[in-house]
Amino acid sequence: MKLKNKIISGLLTATTLVSLCAFSAGAVSTDKKFSVEDATLIQKNVVGMTTFDEKQIKLYDLNKDGVITVVDSTLVQKIIVGLIKEPTEEQPTTAESTTEPTTEAVTEPTTEAVTEPTTEAVTEPTTEAVTEPTTEAVTEPTTVPKPTTVPTGIKLNKTDIVLGTTESYDLSTTVTNGNLSQVTFSTGNKKIATVDENGKITAVGVGTSKITAKTYNGKTASCTVTVKKLADSITLNKTSITLGVGEKYDLNSSIPNNTAAYYRLYYSNNTAIAPVQKAGGLVTAKTAGTTTIRCKLSNGKEAICKVTVKSAPSRVTVSDKSATLKVGQSKTLKATLNNNAYSYRSTWTSSNTYVATVNSTGKISAKSQGTATITYKTYNGKTASCKLTVSGSVAKCIDVSTWQGSIDFNKVKSAGYDYVIIRAGYGKEKSQKDNMFETNYKNAKSAGLKVGAYWFSYAMSPSTATAEADACLSCIKGKKFELPVYYDMEYQPAMSTSNSNYTKMAVNFCNKLKSNGFKSGVYSSASVYDYLLNRTTLKNNGISIWNAEWYIKPSITCDVWQYSDTGRINGISTNVDLNYIYNLNIVR
């Protein structure tokens, strides 16, 4: 917009001045072919405001150089005021032809008053009007410098770091749409940590300081530096270790409390036997032999680990190819490698942890009836297995309430019963707590028995079942159980409801218990499980099944089987319910 206005202004100035000159010189020549409009039209062509055809180019190319320029416009203006003659096709108008006629025609007939204004009016405005905008339009864009790149963001590779005194750390700085030269660094406390122009932090004194990186246009990022006393000692998690060829082990270091050491570098005395990652501590066993791994601090303090490398296992066997256990029993398997071989990263696994589990030393624990494969595997993939069968039930359990009166749980324990389920209460009121619950709980725990609880239900609806769960939770608050808390569903009037409603009652109670951190389950008879309680729904909700079927083997799959309500054992003066736990997975 600025350039266009300037060009038009120049044209108007030139046109005005030419008009004035033509008027002043009218006495010299009045019979002319060209006019002020012709001069203006040529100027518009020069600056690109119009385009000439061949006829126009031939007409206005007064100096016959083949192009239309400012010179042609100037010649037209001189012709108009009578300073020069119109050109012919044979004789182009030139600067030489302007001189002699102009001097005579202007000097003798005309006074100085006519001559001086004419020269100024034609020469100065015409040259300025055409030349100035043309030069400016071409030159200005190429001479203006390119705009400076403006950063749009900045990020540091650390937002916080802990250093020991005298340690240094080089921050890595990323500038979006810019570079590091546009960034300055500052510290909140030079007595704690300093920072140079490149982001290098040096820990000076104990404390905390904030390092800030800032671009010239105000974008910032920061890192909090915590400086502690540089550690004066270091220890490793292993002072010696044996590995098989190809095996790896990650050493870990520790330093005294309230000290720091960001740089803990590892070195191997013999990298052919076992090299180690300098900054990480990962040891790799290469060849059989012995070497020492060192972890050093910047102040020279170090800790060492002796590494022995043996050959990789080529075969492995286990002490038992098959074994049979009862629920609750345990057995330890032993793995043997070929001579002089070793495997630090060997593992023991069970194919079915619901049936049996195995720990890192090969100890098997039978959990429930079924089969499982116990496998030993070396770090290089060599394996050996044991086929395990778990049968029978040896986990003996009783359930008790206020009706059993005073119980000697030490004698119960001696009779071979390790588990007891104690009635906590009944109904929907917390006042309906079993008056022997606290005593039975305390004494059973003291005798070393594993304890569970049950709550007798009188609920006729899911909402009432939820209220009973609240009452139960109030009574057992603060207690720790190894067995689930069971919902005793044997109230005959409630069994007149539908399958879905009865099942929802069970789910409401149990889920409320689970949401408060307790394992939960349902107690009822096999016929109720068959016709009123949806066992699939219970299983999907993680609800344990306690089944009452007396004097016969259970007809349904269950975790706990109550096989008698007339049991007599040492430590209890009355009849007592007897149970077998088929699934020890319910035990915490």
C-alpha positions as CSV (number, residue, x, y, z in Angstrom):
1,M,0.0,0.0,0.0
2,K,2.9,2.4,0.8
3,L,4.7,1.9,-2.6
4,K,1.5,2.3,-4.7
5,N,0.7,5.6,-3.0
6,K,4.2,6.8,-3.6
7,I,4.1,6.0,-7.3
8,I,0.7,7.6,-7.8
9,S,1.9,10.7,-5.9
10,G,4.9,10.9,-8.2
11,L,2.8,10.6,-11.3
12,L,0.5,13.3,-10.1
13,T,3.4,15.6,-9.4
14,A,4.9,15.0,-12.8
15,T,1.6,15.5,-14.6
16,T,0.9,18.7,-12.8
17,L,4.3,20.2,-13.5
18,V,4.2,19.2,-17.2
19,S,0.8,20.9,-17.5
20,L,2.2,24.1,-16.0
21,C,5.2,23.9,-18.3
22,A,3.0,23.4,-21.4
23,F,1.0,26.5,-20.4
24,S,4.0,28.7,-19.9
25,A,5.6,27.7,-23.1
26,G,2.6,27.9,-25.2
27,A,3.9,31.0,-27.1
28,V,6.8,28.9,-28.4
29,S,4.9,26.1,-30.1
30,T,1.1,25.4,-30.2
31,D,0.8,22.9,-33.0
32,K,2.1,19.7,-31.4
33,K,1.2,16.0,-31.9
34,F,1.8,14.9,-28.3
35,S,0.0,16.0,-25.1
36,V,0.4,15.7,-21.3
37,E,-1.8,12.6,-21.4
38,D,0.9,10.9,-23.6
39,A,3.6,11.6,-21.1
40,T,1.5,10.3,-18.3
41,L,0.6,7.1,-20.2
42,I,4.3,6.4,-20.9
43,Q,5.1,6.7,-17.1
44,K,2.2,4.3,-16.3
45,N,3.7,1.8,-18.8
46,V,7.1,2.1,-17.2
47,V,5.8,1.3,-13.7
48,G,3.6,-1.5,-15.0
49,M,0.2,0.2,-14.5
50,T,-0.6,-0.4,-18.3
51,T,0.7,-2.4,-21.2
52,F,1.5,-1.0,-24.7
53,D,0.7,-2.8,-28.0
54,E,3.1,-2.8,-31.0
55,K,1.6,0.4,-32.4
56,Q,1.9,2.3,-29.1
57,I,5.5,1.1,-28.7
58,K,6.4,2.4,-32.1
59,L,4.7,5.7,-31.4
60,Y,6.3,6.4,-28.0
61,D,9.8,4.9,-28.6
62,L,11.1,8.4,-29.4
63,N,14.8,7.6,-29.1
64,K,14.3,4.4,-31.2
65,D,16.2,2.1,-28.7
66,G,13.5,-0.5,-28.9
67,V,12.1,-0.1,-25.4
68,I,9.8,2.3,-23.6
69,T,11.6,4.1,-20.7
70,V,11.6,7.2,-18.6
71,V,13.7,8.8,-21.3
72,D,10.8,8.6,-23.8
73,S,8.4,10.3,-21.3
74,T,10.9,13.1,-20.8
75,L,11.3,13.6,-24.5
76,V,7.5,13.9,-24.9
77,Q,7.4,16.6,-22.2
78,K,10.2,18.6,-24.0
79,I,8.3,18.3,-27.3
80,I,5.1,19.6,-25.6
81,V,6.9,22.7,-24.3
82,G,8.8,23.3,-27.5
83,L,12.3,22.5,-26.3
84,I,12.8,19.9,-29.1
85,K,11.2,18.9,-32.4
86,E,9.1,15.9,-33.0
87,P,11.2,13.0,-34.3
88,T,10.9,11.4,-37.7
89,E,11.2,7.7,-38.5
90,E,14.7,8.4,-40.0
91,Q,15.9,10.7,-37.2
92,P,15.3,9.6,-33.5
93,T,15.1,12.2,-30.9
94,T,18.4,12.3,-28.8
95,A,20.0,14.3,-26.1
96,E,22.2,16.1,-28.7
97,S,19.2,17.2,-30.7
98,T,17.8,18.8,-27.5
99,T,20.7,21.1,-26.9
100,E,20.9,23.6,-29.7
101,P,17.3,24.3,-30.5
102,T,16.4,24.5,-26.8
103,T,19.1,27.2,-26.2
104,E,18.1,29.4,-29.1
105,A,14.4,29.0,-28.8
106,V,14.3,29.7,-25.1
107,T,17.1,32.3,-24.7
108,E,16.4,34.9,-27.4
109,P,12.5,35.2,-27.6
110,T,11.9,34.3,-23.9
111,T,13.0,36.0,-20.7
112,E,14.9,34.4,-17.9
113,A,11.6,34.0,-16.1
114,V,10.4,31.6,-18.7
115,T,13.7,29.6,-19.1
116,E,14.5,28.8,-15.5
117,P,11.1,27.4,-14.4
118,T,10.8,25.4,-17.6
119,T,14.1,23.6,-17.1
120,E,13.3,22.8,-13.4
121,A,9.7,21.7,-14.1
122,V,10.6,19.2,-16.8
123,T,13.8,17.8,-15.4
124,E,13.5,17.4,-11.7
125,P,9.9,16.2,-11.1
126,T,9.9,13.8,-14.1
127,T,13.1,12.0,-13.0
128,E,12.1,11.8,-9.4
129,A,8.5,10.6,-10.1
130,V,9.6,7.7,-12.2
131,T,12.9,6.7,-10.9
132,E,12.4,6.8,-7.1
133,P,9.4,4.4,-6.9
134,T,11.0,2.0,-9.4
135,T,14.3,1.7,-7.4
136,E,12.5,1.4,-4.1
137,A,10.1,-1.3,-5.3
138,V,13.0,-3.5,-6.5
139,T,15.6,-2.8,-3.8
140,E,13.7,-2.6,-0.5
141,P,12.6,-6.3,-0.1
142,T,16.1,-7.6,-0.7
143,T,17.8,-5.3,1.7
144,V,15.5,-5.8,4.7
145,P,17.1,-8.5,7.1
146,K,15.2,-11.8,7.7
147,P,13.2,-12.0,10.9
148,T,14.9,-13.5,14.0
149,T,13.8,-17.1,14.9
150,V,11.6,-16.9,18.0
151,P,11.7,-19.9,20.5
152,T,8.3,-21.4,21.2
153,G,9.4,-23.7,24.1
154,I,12.2,-25.0,26.2
155,K,12.8,-28.3,28.1
156,L,15.5,-29.7,30.4
157,N,16.3,-33.4,30.6
158,K,16.0,-33.2,34.4
159,T,13.3,-31.7,36.5
160,D,15.1,-32.7,39.7
161,I,18.5,-34.1,40.6
162,V,20.4,-35.1,43.8
163,L,24.1,-34.4,43.9
164,G,26.8,-34.8,46.4
165,T,28.9,-31.8,47.3
166,T,31.6,-31.0,44.6
167,E,29.8,-33.1,42.0
168,S,28.8,-31.5,38.6
169,Y,26.1,-32.3,36.1
170,D,25.6,-31.1,32.5
171,L,21.9,-30.3,31.9
172,S,20.7,-31.2,28.4
173,T,18.6,-28.3,27.0
174,T,16.1,-28.6,24.1
175,V,14.8,-25.3,22.6
176,T,11.8,-25.6,20.3
177,N,12.3,-23.4,17.2
178,G,15.5,-22.0,18.5
179,N,18.9,-22.9,20.0
180,L,21.1,-22.8,23.1
181,S,22.5,-19.3,22.2
182,Q,19.1,-17.9,22.9
183,V,19.1,-19.3,26.5
184,T,20.4,-17.9,29.8
185,F,20.8,-20.0,33.0
186,S,20.4,-18.8,36.6
187,T,20.4,-20.4,40.1
188,G,18.2,-19.6,43.0
189,N,21.1,-19.9,45.5
190,K,24.7,-19.8,44.5
191,K,25.8,-21.1,47.9
192,I,24.0,-24.4,47.1
193,A,24.5,-24.8,43.4
194,T,26.0,-22.8,40.6
195,V,25.3,-23.0,36.8
196,D,27.3,-21.8,33.9
197,E,26.2,-20.4,30.5
198,N,25.9,-24.0,29.0
199,G,23.8,-25.4,31.8
200,K,26.6,-27.2,33.8
201,I,25.5,-27.5,37.5
202,T,28.1,-27.6,40.3
203,A,27.0,-28.7,43.8
204,V,28.5,-26.3,46.3
205,G,26.8,-26.6,49.7
206,V,24.1,-28.8,51.4
207,G,20.6,-27.6,50.6
208,T,18.2,-27.1,47.7
209,S,18.3,-24.6,44.8
210,K,16.3,-24.1,41.6
211,I,18.1,-23.9,38.3
212,T,16.2,-21.9,35.7
213,A,16.8,-21.9,31.9
214,K,15.1,-18.9,30.2
215,T,14.9,-17.9,26.5
216,Y,15.2,-14.2,25.5
217,N,11.5,-14.1,24.9
218,G,10.5,-15.4,28.3
219,K,10.1,-19.2,27.9
220,T,11.4,-21.1,31.0
221,A,12.2,-24.5,32.3
222,S,13.6,-25.5,35.7
223,C,15.4,-28.2,37.6
224,T,15.4,-28.6,41.4
225,V,18.9,-29.5,42.7
226,T,19.2,-31.1,46.1
227,V,22.7,-31.2,47.4
228,K,23.8,-33.5,50.1
229,K,27.1,-34.3,51.7
230,L,29.2,-36.4,49.3
231,A,29.2,-40.1,50.5
232,D,32.4,-41.2,52.2
233,S,31.6,-44.9,51.8
234,I,29.8,-47.3,49.5
235,T,28.5,-51.0,49.6
236,L,27.3,-53.4,47.1
237,N,24.3,-55.8,47.4
238,K,26.7,-58.7,46.6
239,T,30.3,-59.2,47.9
240,S,30.6,-62.4,45.8
241,I,28.5,-64.1,43.2
242,T,28.7,-67.2,40.9
243,L,27.4,-67.0,37.3
244,G,27.2,-69.4,34.4
245,V,28.7,-68.3,31.0
246,G,26.3,-66.0,29.3
247,E,24.4,-65.2,32.5
248,K,24.0,-61.6,33.6
249,Y,23.6,-60.0,37.0
250,D,22.8,-56.4,37.9
251,L,24.9,-55.1,40.9
252,N,23.3,-52.5,43.1
253,S,25.1,-50.0,45.3
254,S,24.1,-48.2,48.5
255,I,25.5,-45.2,50.5
256,P,25.0,-43.9,54.0
257,N,21.8,-42.0,54.8
258,N,21.7,-38.2,54.2
259,T,24.6,-38.5,51.7
260,A,24.6,-38.5,47.9
261,A,26.8,-39.7,45.1
262,Y,25.3,-39.2,41.7
263,Y,28.3,-40.8,39.9
264,R,29.0,-44.4,40.9
265,L,31.2,-46.0,38.3
266,Y,31.8,-49.7,37.8
267,Y,35.1,-51.3,36.7
268,S,36.1,-55.0,36.0
269,N,39.6,-56.2,36.8
270,N,39.3,-58.7,33.9
271,T,36.8,-57.8,31.2
272,A,37.6,-61.1,29.3
273,I,36.0,-63.0,32.2
274,A,33.2,-60.6,33.2
275,P,32.8,-57.0,31.9
276,V,30.5,-54.6,33.6
277,Q,28.5,-51.6,32.5
278,K,30.4,-48.5,33.7
279,A,27.4,-46.5,34.7
280,G,24.9,-49.3,35.4
281,G,26.6,-52.2,37.2
282,L,25.3,-55.0,34.8
283,V,27.8,-57.8,34.9
284,T,28.0,-60.3,32.0
285,A,29.7,-63.7,32.4
286,K,32.0,-64.3,29.4
287,T,34.4,-67.1,30.2
288,A,35.1,-69.4,33.1
289,G,37.3,-67.8,35.7
290,T,37.4,-65.3,38.6
291,T,37.6,-61.5,38.6
292,T,36.7,-58.5,40.8
293,I,34.1,-55.8,40.0
294,R,34.7,-52.4,41.6
295,C,32.3,-49.6,42.2
296,K,34.0,-46.2,42.8
297,L,32.8,-42.8,43.9
298,S,34.3,-39.5,42.7
299,N,36.3,-39.1,45.9
300,G,38.0,-42.5,45.4
301,K,35.9,-44.6,47.9
302,E,35.0,-48.0,46.5
303,A,33.3,-51.4,47.1
304,I,34.1,-54.7,45.5
305,C,32.4,-57.9,44.4
306,K,34.2,-61.2,43.6
307,V,32.7,-62.8,40.5
308,T,33.2,-66.5,39.7
309,V,32.1,-67.7,36.2
310,K,31.4,-71.4,35.6
311,S,30.3,-73.2,32.5
312,A,26.7,-72.9,31.2
313,P,24.3,-75.9,32.1
314,S,23.9,-78.5,29.3
315,R,21.4,-80.6,31.2
316,V,19.3,-80.6,34.4
317,T,17.4,-83.2,36.4
318,V,15.0,-82.9,39.4
319,S,14.9,-85.3,42.4
320,D,11.3,-86.5,41.6
321,K,9.8,-87.0,38.2
322,S,6.3,-87.5,39.9
323,A,4.9,-86.9,43.3
324,T,1.6,-87.2,45.2
325,L,0.5,-84.9,48.0
326,K,-2.7,-84.2,50.0
327,V,-4.2,-80.8,50.5
328,G,-2.1,-78.9,53.0
329,Q,1.1,-81.0,52.6
330,S,4.4,-79.8,51.2
331,K,7.5,-81.2,49.6
332,T,10.8,-79.8,48.4
333,L,12.3,-80.8,45.0
334,K,16.1,-80.6,44.3
335,A,17.6,-79.7,40.9
336,T,20.9,-81.0,39.7
337,L,23.1,-79.6,36.8
338,N,25.9,-81.3,34.9
339,N,29.3,-81.2,36.5
340,N,30.9,-77.7,37.1
341,A,27.9,-76.0,35.6
342,Y,26.0,-73.2,37.3
343,S,22.8,-71.2,36.9
344,Y,22.1,-68.2,39.2
345,R,18.9,-67.2,37.3
346,S,17.1,-70.5,37.6
347,T,13.4,-70.6,38.3
348,W,10.7,-72.9,39.7
349,T,7.2,-72.7,38.3
350,S,3.8,-74.4,38.7
351,S,1.5,-75.0,35.8
352,N,-1.5,-74.7,38.1
353,T,-1.1,-72.5,41.2
354,Y,-4.7,-73.2,42.2
355,V,-3.6,-76.9,42.8
356,A,-0.1,-76.2,44.1
357,T,2.5,-73.5,44.4
358,V,6.3,-73.7,44.5
359,N,8.8,-71.2,45.8
360,S,12.3,-70.2,44.7
361,T,14.0,-73.1,46.6
362,G,11.7,-75.8,45.1
363,K,9.3,-76.2,48.0
364,I,5.8,-77.3,46.8
365,S,2.6,-76.4,48.8
366,A,-0.5,-78.4,47.9
367,K,-3.5,-76.1,47.8
368,S,-6.4,-78.1,46.3
369,Q,-7.3,-81.3,44.6
370,G,-6.0,-81.7,41.1
371,T,-2.8,-82.0,39.1
372,A,0.1,-79.7,38.2
373,T,3.5,-79.7,36.6
374,I,6.4,-78.3,38.6
375,T,9.2,-77.2,36.4
376,Y,12.8,-76.1,37.0
377,K,14.4,-73.9,34.3
378,T,18.0,-72.6,34.0
379,Y,18.8,-69.1,32.5
380,N,19.8,-70.7,29.2
381,G,16.6,-72.7,28.8
382,K,17.4,-76.2,30.2
383,T,14.4,-77.7,32.0
384,A,13.3,-80.6,34.1
385,S,9.8,-81.3,35.5
386,C,7.8,-83.2,38.2
387,K,4.2,-84.3,37.6
388,L,2.3,-83.6,40.8
389,T,-1.1,-85.0,42.0
390,V,-2.9,-83.5,44.9
391,S,-5.7,-85.6,46.4
392,G,-7.7,-85.9,49.6
393,S,-8.2,-83.4,52.3
394,V,-6.0,-83.0,55.4
395,A,-6.8,-79.4,56.4
396,K,-9.2,-80.0,59.3
397,C,-11.5,-77.2,60.4
398,I,-14.3,-76.7,63.0
399,D,-17.0,-74.0,63.2
400,V,-18.2,-72.7,66.6
401,S,-20.6,-70.2,68.2
402,T,-21.9,-69.4,71.6
403,W,-23.6,-72.8,71.7
404,Q,-20.3,-74.6,72.3
405,G,-19.7,-72.6,75.5
406,S,-16.1,-72.3,76.7
407,I,-13.5,-73.9,74.4
408,D,-9.9,-74.9,75.1
409,F,-8.4,-74.1,71.7
410,N,-5.0,-75.4,72.7
411,K,-6.5,-78.9,73.0
412,V,-8.4,-78.3,69.7
413,K,-5.0,-77.6,68.1
414,S,-3.4,-80.7,69.6
415,A,-6.3,-82.7,68.2
416,G,-5.1,-81.8,64.7
417,Y,-7.4,-78.9,63.9
418,D,-5.6,-75.9,62.4
419,Y,-8.6,-73.9,61.3
420,V,-11.7,-72.5,63.0
421,I,-14.7,-70.5,61.7
422,I,-16.3,-68.4,64.5
423,R,-19.9,-67.0,64.4
424,A,-19.6,-63.2,64.7
425,G,-23.4,-62.6,64.9
426,Y,-26.7,-62.7,63.1
427,G,-29.4,-60.4,61.7
428,K,-29.1,-56.7,60.7
429,E,-28.3,-55.1,64.0
430,K,-24.8,-54.8,65.4
431,S,-26.3,-55.5,68.8
432,Q,-26.9,-59.1,67.6
433,K,-23.2,-59.9,67.9
434,D,-22.4,-63.4,69.2
435,N,-21.6,-63.0,72.9
436,M,-18.7,-65.4,72.6
437,F,-17.2,-64.0,69.5
438,E,-14.5,-61.8,71.1
439,T,-13.5,-64.6,73.5
440,N,-13.4,-67.3,70.9
441,Y,-11.4,-65.0,68.5
442,K,-8.8,-64.1,71.1
443,N,-8.3,-67.7,72.4
444,A,-8.1,-69.3,68.9
445,K,-5.5,-66.8,67.8
446,S,-3.5,-67.4,71.0
447,A,-3.5,-71.1,70.3
448,G,-2.1,-70.6,66.8
449,L,-5.3,-71.5,64.9
450,K,-6.1,-69.8,61.6
451,V,-9.4,-68.0,62.0
452,G,-12.5,-67.2,59.8
453,A,-16.0,-66.0,60.7
454,Y,-19.6,-66.4,59.7
455,W,-22.8,-64.3,59.9
456,F,-26.2,-65.9,60.2
457,S,-28.7,-64.4,57.8
458,Y,-32.4,-63.6,58.4
459,A,-32.6,-61.4,55.2
460,M,-35.6,-61.6,52.9
461,S,-34.2,-59.1,50.3
462,P,-31.0,-57.9,48.8
463,S,-31.3,-54.6,50.7
464,T,-31.6,-56.4,54.0
465,A,-28.6,-58.5,53.1
466,T,-26.6,-55.3,52.6
467,A,-27.8,-54.1,56.0
468,E,-26.6,-57.4,57.5
469,A,-23.2,-56.8,55.9
470,D,-23.0,-53.4,57.7
471,A,-23.8,-55.0,61.0
472,C,-21.2,-57.8,60.5
473,L,-18.5,-55.2,59.5
474,S,-19.2,-53.3,62.7
475,C,-18.7,-56.4,64.8
476,I,-15.5,-57.7,63.2
477,K,-13.9,-54.3,62.8
478,G,-10.2,-54.5,63.5
479,K,-10.0,-58.3,63.3
480,K,-7.6,-60.2,61.0
481,F,-8.8,-63.4,59.4
482,E,-6.9,-66.1,57.5
483,L,-10.2,-67.6,56.2
484,P,-13.1,-65.8,54.5
485,V,-16.1,-64.2,56.3
486,Y,-19.0,-66.4,55.3
487,Y,-22.7,-65.5,54.8
488,D,-24.8,-68.3,56.4
489,M,-27.8,-68.7,54.2
490,E,-30.0,-71.4,55.8
491,Y,-33.1,-69.4,56.9
492,Q,-36.0,-71.4,55.6
493,P,-38.5,-68.5,55.0
494,A,-36.0,-66.7,52.7
495,M,-35.8,-69.7,50.4
496,S,-39.2,-69.0,49.0
497,T,-37.7,-66.2,46.9
498,S,-36.4,-66.6,43.3
499,N,-33.0,-67.8,42.2
500,S,-31.9,-64.4,41.0
501,N,-33.1,-62.7,44.2
502,Y,-31.5,-65.2,46.5
503,T,-28.2,-65.0,44.5
504,K,-28.3,-61.2,44.6
505,M,-28.6,-61.3,48.4
506,A,-25.4,-63.4,48.6
507,V,-23.6,-61.1,46.2
508,N,-24.6,-57.9,48.0
509,F,-23.4,-59.2,51.4
510,C,-20.1,-60.7,50.0
511,N,-19.2,-57.7,47.8
512,K,-19.7,-55.4,50.8
513,L,-17.3,-57.5,52.8
514,K,-14.7,-57.6,50.0
515,S,-14.9,-53.8,49.5
516,N,-13.8,-53.5,53.1
517,G,-10.8,-55.8,52.7
518,F,-12.2,-59.2,53.8
519,K,-12.3,-62.4,51.8
520,S,-15.9,-63.6,51.6
521,G,-18.0,-66.7,51.0
522,V,-21.4,-68.3,51.3
523,Y,-22.5,-71.2,53.5
524,S,-25.4,-73.4,52.5
525,S,-26.4,-76.9,51.6
526,A,-25.8,-78.6,48.2
527,S,-29.5,-78.5,47.3
528,V,-29.6,-74.7,47.8
529,Y,-26.6,-74.3,45.6
530,D,-28.3,-76.5,43.0
531,Y,-31.6,-74.7,43.0
532,L,-31.4,-71.2,44.5
533,L,-27.8,-70.0,44.4
534,N,-26.1,-69.6,41.0
535,R,-22.6,-71.0,41.6
536,T,-21.3,-69.5,38.3
537,T,-22.3,-66.0,39.5
538,L,-20.7,-66.6,42.9
539,K,-17.5,-67.9,41.3
540,N,-17.3,-64.9,38.9
541,N,-17.6,-62.6,41.9
542,G,-14.7,-64.4,43.8
543,I,-17.1,-65.8,46.4
544,S,-15.9,-68.9,48.3
545,I,-18.3,-71.9,48.6
546,W,-18.8,-73.6,52.0
547,N,-21.0,-76.7,51.4
548,A,-23.0,-78.6,54.1
549,E,-23.6,-82.3,53.2
550,W,-23.4,-84.6,56.2
551,Y,-22.1,-88.2,56.2
552,I,-21.5,-88.4,52.4
553,K,-18.9,-87.0,50.0
554,P,-19.8,-83.6,48.6
555,S,-21.8,-83.7,45.4
556,I,-20.7,-80.2,44.3
557,T,-17.3,-78.6,43.9
558,C,-16.6,-76.6,47.0
559,D,-13.8,-74.9,49.0
560,V,-14.9,-76.1,52.4
561,W,-17.0,-79.2,53.2
562,Q,-19.0,-79.5,56.4
563,Y,-19.3,-83.3,56.7
564,S,-20.7,-83.5,60.3
565,D,-22.8,-81.5,62.8
566,T,-22.3,-84.0,65.7
567,G,-18.5,-84.1,65.9
568,R,-16.8,-84.6,69.3
569,I,-13.2,-83.4,69.8
570,N,-10.9,-82.8,72.8
571,G,-11.3,-79.2,74.2
572,I,-15.0,-78.9,73.4
573,S,-17.7,-80.4,75.8
574,T,-20.5,-80.4,73.2
575,N,-21.1,-81.5,69.7
576,V,-19.3,-79.4,67.1
577,D,-19.4,-79.0,63.3
578,L,-16.5,-80.7,61.5
579,N,-15.1,-79.5,58.1
580,Y,-12.5,-80.3,55.6
581,I,-10.8,-77.5,53.6
582,Y,-10.4,-78.6,50.0
583,N,-8.9,-75.4,48.7
584,L,-6.2,-73.7,50.7
585,N,-6.2,-70.9,48.1
586,I,-8.9,-69.3,50.3
587,V,-6.4,-69.0,53.1
588,R,-4.5,-65.7,53.3
